[in-house]
Amino acid sequence: MSMVQVEAVDEHVRIVRLRRPERLNALSIDLAVELDERLAEVGRDNAARVVVLTGEGRAFCSGLDLKDYGVIPNIDGLSVHRIASRSMRTYSQLTRRLRAIPQPVIAAVNGPAYGGGMCLALGADLRIADEGATFNATGIVNGLTSAEMGAGWLLPRLIGAANANDIMLTGRRIDAAEALRMGLVSRVVAEDDLLDEALAMAASMVRYSHHGLEATKQSLWVELEIGSLDAAIEFEDRNQLMAGFTDNLPTAIRAFDRDDEPVYLDEPRKDLFDQPGG
């Protein structure tokens, strides 16, 4: 049975669901490989505009499966060290994949998000949680390091060094209310309302320009690595100019004048090139 289910909610929204509920959706090699493949497929789906990532059952993802973590494919002729390195990249690649796909990803965190599960949430663009969600940097609890799958880079940028250090060095569990206070998640809802809330968010987002959604996601990730305000503004200016060459802004103005909802098609704007008297 597939361990990752992709569901088309409608033309533009996809749910990617982890499906190892009997193991609290713990990350095995097989699950990580399949999740990477499914995310890549969704990324190539030109109709998809927003992705919701969640877990089946009572957990989002409980981290690395310590009892059945599996073996990476194609290991013939590899040394133990090379097998270990490739195994690590199988997991860490998921953070890169979440960043690389063009669609914004909403992590709908249901229940525990531990270790690699917390890292999956960090790799998403938006995080919401139900009231039973908990977060934990499990690596340090298991005698390893909490800095995995990019967590040591992402978490301080999301919630500040003080809160990130508290989570990653103490190994304590963070409940949904504290995650909201820290800014680790942006919304907390009742357990029965989580998926509906995520889909409502997605529905509100797909009303906007497809190009605008993708460009905004790209900008938010890229600007985490830009070292100065001046450079960020130069980057944003060019992105905004590109969007301005579509007919989206005139479409918005016409719709607002009619007290109507605009429908953005990202078509080229022609009036910019009309000659006076032409």
Secondary structure, DSSP 8 states (H G I E B T S, - for coil): --SEEEEE-SSSEEEEEE--GGGTT-B-HHHHHHHHHHHHHHHT-TT--EEEEEESTT-SB--B-SS-----S--TT--HHHHHHHHHHHHHHHHHHHHHSSS-EEEEE-SEEETHHHHHHHHSSEEEEETT-EEE-HHHHTTS-S--TTHHHHHHHHH-HHHHHHHHHH---EEHHHHHHHTS-SEEE-GGGHHHHHHHHHHHHHTS-HHHHHHHHHHHHHHTS---HHHHHHHHHHHHHHHHTBSHHHHHHHHHHTT--------B--GGG--TT-
